[in-house]
């Protein structure tokens, strides 16, 4: 497996997706296979994020979205959820120091259930990177697509009730402007690790025309070579 992006960069026939969205799945199963506690799987899952972010930025991807915690994940054990929330605090602090000057970080999801400490680090990361002109890195944390669309509908109704919006102005472009990803291109390629064949309530509106690539490897084992395979698949499948 080619673990570099040189081949893609040097191939003029390869079209790089504008927006790649990754469902980072299998951390717990990765740990279980190795006889480790689940929390070590989650910790190991932060490593590929740095590698894949750097690779996508160098390839010229415009938007990269990582699905790291869904609205359904609150149903996990309290101990596991608490570990994850603390891990996300560490993760955003690392992003502040490591993301570089060419990546703009955005959180997509609902902040209502997050701790004030985590919210502060998210906002700090967004503020520090808001003027970066390169790739947008979306971190989908406490994200659910149905929740996103429900909130968009509520906001549209509110604007109509306040006479800031007429119903004859409602179209796909307007609805898109009420999404967390407003102003960003739709998803071209979804990558899902761990072999699961589900979308899992992820960017349903934005992925209407996306291509889906699934790998059996768990997220902590995801390498640049897998990213290369996914992008080649994206180029082989007809629109």
Secondary structure, 3 states (H helix, E strand, C coil): CCCCCHHHHHCCCCCCCCEEEEECCCHHHHHHHCCCCHHHHHHHCCHHHHHHHHHHHHHCCCEEEEEEEEHHHHHCCHHHHHHHHHHHHHHHHHHHHHCCCCEEEEEECCCCCCCHHHHHHHHHHHHHHCCCCCEEEEEEEEECHHHHHHHHHHHHHHHHHCCCCCHHHCCHHHHHHCCCCCCCCCCCEEEECCCCCCCCCCCCCCCCCCEEEECCCCHHHCCHHHHHHHHHHHHHCCC
